[in-house]
Amino acid sequence: MNPEGTESTQEESSEVIDYSSLDCEQKQVDTQTEMDITLSWLDYRQEEYCMSYSVLNSDYSLSRSNRNLYSEGYYTDYRQLWGELYQELYNDSKSKLTEVTNELRTIQIGKQLNHAEFANTIVSFVQDIPYSFILGDERCEDQEEQAFDCLEDEKFGILSPVEFLYTLRGDCDTRTVLLYTLLREFDYHPKIAISNEYAHSILLVDVISAGSDFISSFGVDYYFWETTAIGWQAGILPPHCNDISKWDIVLN
């Protein structure tokens, strides 16, 4: 599935910010047992964040093994296939992301973020990670956008949330499943929608937004949120995939 949208053109702020309370410095870890990641990013308001976390090598290997062992079975409806696969990846990873969720909670408390602001922080964290093609049967050399990083021979053409956080390589549905997993931990009620026509996966989140692209369910508005490039706000679909009738929710 292809990346959508364009990157933000706003310049990073030169203001020096004290991140000591956010544990921004790289942690001392045993590289034989875990991978340490330190990231900094800007949201669309140019608010700056940073985070440091570790992923156990054993958690990465187990999640990768579980994804490769998962059998797609037989489905006549592609929506059921993807919905059940996303659910499996969520179930596999949700208990392995404690360190990341703790770091995000520290940011939420330290910056006193409200419900909508914190959702933006979480989504912009993932948006800022450069896009990578994650391919199953396709070949990297056949992709029109050669500028993007690319992995091939990955079962289902997706990585689990743990694999994504470990490698920092992910396409659209790798990103939406990670965000679905993280947001569920913070009492949001995200959904994932896919479009066969657009060959794309996208997030929907129950946040207050000025955007106009949303789906209502039982009196709650769920706003579409593009995850493959920086700068996208909730409720704004990219122009070339903004026909809401062509999107199907596959995971509630």
Secondary structure as UniProt FT lines:
FT   HELIX           20..22
FT   TURN            31..33
FT   STRAND          34..42
FT   TURN            44..45
FT   STRAND          48..56
FT   HELIX           57..69
FT   HELIX           78..93
FT   HELIX           94..96
FT   HELIX           98..111
FT   HELIX           115..127
FT   STRAND          131..134
FT   HELIX           140..142
FT   TURN            146..147
FT   STRAND          149..151
FT   HELIX           155..157
FT   HELIX           161..167
FT   HELIX           172..185
FT   TURN            186..187
FT   STRAND          191..195
FT   TURN            196..199
FT   STRAND          200..205
FT   STRAND          214..217
FT   TURN            218..219
FT   STRAND          220..225
FT   TURN            230..231
FT   TURN            234..235
FT   HELIX           239..241
FT   HELIX           244..246
FT   STRAND          248..251
//
